[in-house]
């Protein structure tokens, strides 16, 4: 473990035999951390808005996790044996924290959901900037679809409209479920949806009916984009930040005509899945982890990029260096032929 600068209280310093496993999910809007024990019980978690560079938010998250542990004597008895990363910045995060493996969000979400609901057959996930649907049969992923192009089926769409209406996004769902007559709002495009919403406001419709219409619009857009030709079988589990919204849950239940299950760790499922995968990886291989420790928040990392130019693909290569190791390249990726890759 690289020692931090200055005086800090070390955690996990004693080899007590109590094993812990860390999962990290770094997306475009938020960063999630979950620490579990060998039985899969959640020991601690951190949720942060991703307002800066992925490296900064990861270091901040690690610092907050370290603070949680310092405040809990029982947690200090654990030693992190393995770490896994997922999300759009999974490779960068893996390089920074020294994680043992990185997997896609599809795999991470499926693993976490099955750990809580072994019979799950459909997973609905809506985050801040993208959304996905995952179909499982007998514990195996048989199909999936992602939408990272149109914002009309994501949380950012609701955030923007909540801001326009002057309502905290946390209260959006409460307004929706009070509606007696939801209005119909065009939802195939954010521009049209916003224009239609303004029209409904000017026509005198209540905020409750407009918000319920927006929730219905998002669900309709989500299903039109991602579920065409797919059989959404029960049990259906809904996760991601938008699953906090009661109006969206109600709209899904109305459109799919079935109960929608929202898990306890709905916004942390990607991180939970990676913590479980890290645990399984360690138990299978029992290797010495590459994890740099919770004091990674004190380490300086530099990122840069360059274009290869050795072939017509002209790949853009990203690399991460550690000044404390003499600017050693600790990770590099981006080439289609893998000639530059370092993991």
Residue, then its C-alpha position, 0 to 999 in steps of 0.5 A: x500500500x502506498x503511504x499517504x502524505x501527512x498524518x492519517x489514521x490507517x484503517x484495515x491495518x490488522x490482518x484479522x481474517x475478516x474479509x471485505x470486498x469493494x465495488x465501485x460504479x462510476x457513471x456520468x452523473x454519480x459515483x457509488x461505492x459499496x463494501x460487503x463481507x464474505x457473506x454478501x452483507x453490506x458493511x458501508x456505502x457511499x454515493x456522490x454526484x459526479x461533478x468533476x473528473x472521474x479521478x477526483x470523484x473516485x478519490x473523494x469517494x475513497x476518502x469518505x469511505x475511509x471516514x465511515x470506517x474510522x467512525x466504526x470500530x467494527x469496520x476497522x476489523x476488516x481487510x479489503x481483499x479485492x475490488x471491482x469497478x464498473x460504469x462508463x469510467x470503469x477502466x480509468x477507475x480500475x487503474x486509479x484504485x488498483x482494482x482486480x477486475x472491471x466489468x460492464x454495467x449489464x453484468x454488474x446489475x444482473x449479478x446484484x439483482x440475482x443476489x437479491x431476487x434469484x428468480x428475476x427475469x427482467x431488469x429495468x434500469x434508468x440512470x441520469x444519462x442512460x437507461x438499459x433493460x436486461x432479460x434473464x432466463x434461468x440465471x443467464x443474460x439472454x438479451x439486453x438493450x441500452x439507450x445512451x443517445x436520447x435523454x427523453x428516457x433518462x433521469x436528466x429529463x426529469x431533473x430538467x423538467x422539475x427545475x422548470x416547474x420549481x419542484x425538488x426532484x425528490x418530490x416529483x413522484x409525490x406530485x405524480x401519484x396525487x394526479x387524478x387526470x394525467x395529461x398526455x405529453x409527447x415523449x419521443x424527444x425532450x424538445x417536443x416533450x418540453x414544448x408540449x408541457x409548456x402548452x399544457x401549463x398554459x392551458x391551465x392543467x394542474x402541476x400534479x397532472x402535468x408531472x404524472x403525464x411527464x412520468x408516463x411520457x418517460x416510461x412510454x419512451x423507455x419501452x418504445x426504445x428498449x423493449x420492442x420485440x422483447x418479452x418482459x416477463x415477471x418478476x420485474x426489478x426496477x433500479x437506478x436513480x429514477x426508481x426512487x420516483x413513485x410516479x415512474x413506478x406507478x407508470x411502469x405498473x400501469x403500462x406492464x400490468x404487473x408489480x414492479x419490485x424496487x430493491x433496497x439498494x436500488x441506486x447502488x446495484x452496479x457497485x453491489x454487483x462488482x463487490x460480489x464479483x470481486x468476492x467471487x474472484x478472490x475466493x476462486x483465485x485467492x491472489x494478492x490484491x492490487x488494491x492501493x488502499x483507501x488512502x488512494x485519495x492522497x495519491x496524485x494521478x495524471x491522465x493524457x491522450x495521444x493518437x496512434x496514427x499507425x493505421x487508418x483507424x487513428x485510435x485515440x489512446x488514453x493513459x494514466x501515470x503516477x508521478x510518485x512512481x516516476x511517471x510510470x504508466x499504470x494503465x493505457x487503453x483505446x487501441x482497436x488492435x490492443x497494441x498500446x493496452x496496459x491494464 
